[in-house]
Amino acid sequence: MALVRSVVAEVGIPVCGSQRWETVDERVLERRPALVVLDLSVGQRDRCWATLDWMAGNSQLRQIPTVVCPAASWLLDGHADALGRGGVHVWREPYDPGELMTAAQAALEPMTDVPW
């Protein structure tokens, strides 16, 4: 996530991170960030989906642009299409900072209603 922090900070987006999934929901709710970047890692897949579902269920939070960074492509199995329809962008391995910038910029474009 250090690479994510540096790339996002480089474009002037304030960075507020959480190293523990237990605090992600409260931080998003409290700070209402301009962009949410979720680290989808092995062992944390269900927590990532739960956070996305929680954000989608909240009318104010569902409008926050989101980028998911999977540690491995198979972690997206069965979810990639739904993520795209929901306005969630994916930054895939190998992690290229330019691709994160593209994903972040696309996520920051005005969003329409989230279909999930």
C-alpha positions as CSV (number, residue, x, y, z in Angstrom):
1,M,0.0,0.0,0.0
2,A,3.0,2.3,0.2
3,L,3.0,2.5,-3.6
4,V,-0.7,3.4,-3.6
5,R,-0.1,6.1,-1.0
6,S,2.7,7.7,-2.9
7,V,0.9,7.6,-6.3
8,V,-2.3,9.0,-4.9
9,A,-0.6,11.7,-2.9
10,E,1.4,12.7,-6.0
11,V,-1.8,13.9,-7.7
12,G,-2.8,15.9,-4.6
13,I,-5.4,13.6,-3.1
14,P,-5.1,13.6,0.7
15,V,-4.2,10.1,2.0
16,C,-5.8,8.6,5.0
17,G,-5.0,4.9,5.5
18,S,-6.0,2.1,7.7
19,Q,-3.8,-1.0,8.2
20,R,-6.6,-2.9,9.8
21,W,-9.9,-3.9,8.2
22,E,-11.7,-3.4,11.6
23,T,-11.3,0.4,11.2
24,V,-12.0,0.8,7.5
25,D,-15.7,1.3,7.8
26,E,-15.5,3.9,10.6
27,R,-12.7,5.8,8.7
28,V,-14.7,6.0,5.5
29,L,-17.8,7.1,7.3
30,E,-16.0,9.6,9.4
31,R,-13.7,11.2,6.8
32,R,-15.7,10.8,3.6
33,P,-12.6,10.6,1.4
34,A,-12.4,11.6,-2.2
35,L,-11.2,8.1,-3.2
36,V,-11.2,4.7,-1.5
37,V,-8.5,2.2,-2.4
38,L,-9.1,-1.3,-1.0
39,D,-6.3,-3.8,-0.8
40,L,-7.9,-7.2,-1.8
41,S,-5.5,-9.8,-0.3
42,V,-5.7,-13.5,0.4
43,G,-7.5,-14.0,3.7
44,Q,-9.2,-10.6,3.5
45,R,-11.4,-11.2,0.4
46,D,-14.7,-11.5,2.4
47,R,-13.9,-8.3,4.3
48,C,-13.3,-6.4,1.1
49,W,-16.6,-7.5,-0.4
50,A,-18.4,-6.7,2.9
51,T,-16.9,-3.2,2.8
52,L,-18.0,-2.7,-0.8
53,D,-21.5,-3.9,0.0
54,W,-21.7,-1.6,3.1
55,M,-20.6,1.4,1.0
56,A,-23.1,0.5,-1.8
57,G,-25.9,0.3,0.8
58,N,-25.3,3.8,2.1
59,S,-26.6,6.5,-0.3
60,Q,-23.8,9.0,0.7
61,L,-20.9,6.5,0.6
62,R,-21.8,4.7,-2.6
63,Q,-20.8,7.9,-4.5
64,I,-17.2,7.7,-3.2
65,P,-15.0,6.5,-6.1
66,T,-13.4,3.2,-5.3
67,V,-10.4,1.3,-6.6
68,V,-9.7,-2.4,-5.7
69,C,-6.2,-3.7,-5.8
70,P,-6.2,-7.5,-5.8
71,A,-3.1,-9.3,-4.6
72,A,-3.8,-12.0,-7.2
73,S,-6.2,-12.1,-10.2
74,W,-8.1,-15.1,-8.9
75,L,-9.3,-13.1,-6.0
76,L,-11.6,-11.3,-8.4
77,D,-13.2,-14.5,-9.7
78,G,-16.9,-14.0,-10.3
79,H,-16.7,-10.3,-9.2
80,A,-14.9,-8.4,-11.9
81,D,-18.0,-7.6,-14.0
82,A,-20.1,-6.6,-11.0
83,L,-17.3,-4.3,-9.8
84,G,-17.2,-2.5,-13.2
85,R,-20.9,-2.1,-13.3
86,G,-20.8,-0.7,-9.8
87,G,-18.2,1.9,-10.8
88,V,-15.4,0.2,-8.9
89,H,-12.2,0.2,-10.8
90,V,-9.5,-2.5,-10.5
91,W,-5.8,-2.0,-10.4
92,R,-4.2,-5.3,-11.3
93,E,-0.7,-6.8,-11.0
94,P,1.9,-6.1,-12.0
95,Y,1.3,-2.8,-10.2
96,D,2.2,0.0,-12.5
97,P,1.8,3.5,-11.0
98,G,0.5,4.8,-14.4
99,E,-2.3,2.2,-14.3
100,L,-3.2,3.2,-10.8
101,M,-3.4,6.8,-11.9
102,T,-5.7,5.8,-14.8
103,A,-7.9,3.8,-12.5
104,A,-8.0,6.6,-9.9
105,Q,-8.8,9.2,-12.5
106,A,-11.6,7.0,-14.0
107,A,-13.0,6.4,-10.5
108,L,-13.0,10.1,-9.8
109,E,-15.1,10.9,-12.9
110,P,-18.7,11.7,-12.0
111,M,-20.5,8.5,-11.1
112,T,-24.1,7.4,-11.8
113,D,-26.2,5.3,-9.5
114,V,-24.5,2.1,-8.3
115,P,-26.3,-0.9,-9.7
116,W,-25.4,-3.4,-6.9
